[in-house]
């Protein structure tokens, strides 16, 4: 990953944000911009920004027209640079690397909780508190639904998966029965 686009641009942006003291602002803006630009209805705008036929000046004008007075100068300059260099399509990966570094710096751990039904507010709070106690990190809980789990929960974070779903327990019982019968 040493020379990857996301590492080069994500690391450079991160270091610049640290120097300028605007880390939280840029992170917040980049999160929103990434979500907006790479939504289904913005394909044409991204294509325009990625096109080698469009001049760097026109790309900068387009970005300025959309984002002027809505985001910091540093974020706008970064978007113009990435667009000018033909790397705008890599923005989700650049943002991903920037986010990894931001989370590490701020001791944040993203945990995906997969359940068959939505978590109640009380359970969501208890789960986040327990994970914070165990990990020593601030927890950002990302919830996903998978009705095939039947019940229970699957937690994913870093390179770890904790699976206490009903489906997995039933599969384990089935496997035990199959080994006894075979």
Residue pairs with C-beta under 8 A, 6 or more apart in sequence:
1 7
4 93
5 87
5 90
5 93
5 94
6 90
6 93
6 94
6 96
6 97
7 97
9 82
9 87
9 90
9 94
9 97
10 93
10 94
10 95
10 96
10 97
10 98
10 100
10 101
11 97
11 101
13 26
13 78
13 94
13 98
14 23
14 98
14 101
14 102
16 74
17 23
17 26
17 27
17 74
20 74
22 72
22 74
23 102
23 105
25 72
25 75
26 72
26 74
26 75
26 78
27 98
27 99
27 102
29 71
29 72
29 75
30 75
30 95
30 98
31 95
31 99
33 67
33 71
33 75
33 79
33 91
34 91
34 92
34 95
36 42
37 45
37 46
37 88
37 91
38 46
38 91
38 92
45 62
45 66
46 88
46 89
48 54
48 59
48 62
49 59
49 62
49 63
49 83
49 88
50 83
50 86
50 88
50 89
52 86
56 80
56 83
56 84
59 80
59 83
59 84
60 80
60 83
60 84
63 76
63 79
63 80
63 83
64 76
64 80
67 75
67 76
67 79
68 76
79 88
82 88
82 90
82 91
82 94
87 94
102 108
103 109
103 110
103 140
106 138
107 136
107 137
107 138
108 137
108 138
108 139
108 140
109 131
109 135
109 137
109 138
109 139
109 140
109 157
109 158
110 139
110 140
110 142
110 157
111 131
111 139
111 140
111 141
111 142
111 155
111 156
111 157
112 142
112 143
112 144
112 155
112 156
112 157
113 119
113 127
113 141
113 142
113 143
113 144
113 153
113 154
113 155
114 143
114 144
114 145
114 146
114 149
114 153
114 154
114 155
114 156
114 165
115 143
115 144
115 145
115 146
115 149
115 152
115 153
115 154
116 145
116 146
116 147
116 148
116 149
116 150
116 151
116 152
116 165
116 166
117 145
117 147
118 143
118 145
119 127
119 143
124 141
124 143
127 141
127 153
128 139
128 141
131 137
131 139
131 141
131 155
132 138
132 139
135 157
146 154
148 167
149 165
149 166
149 167
150 165
150 166
150 167
150 170
151 165
151 166
152 164
152 165
152 166
152 167
152 168
152 169
153 164
153 165
154 161
154 162
154 163
154 164
154 165
154 168
155 161
155 162
156 162
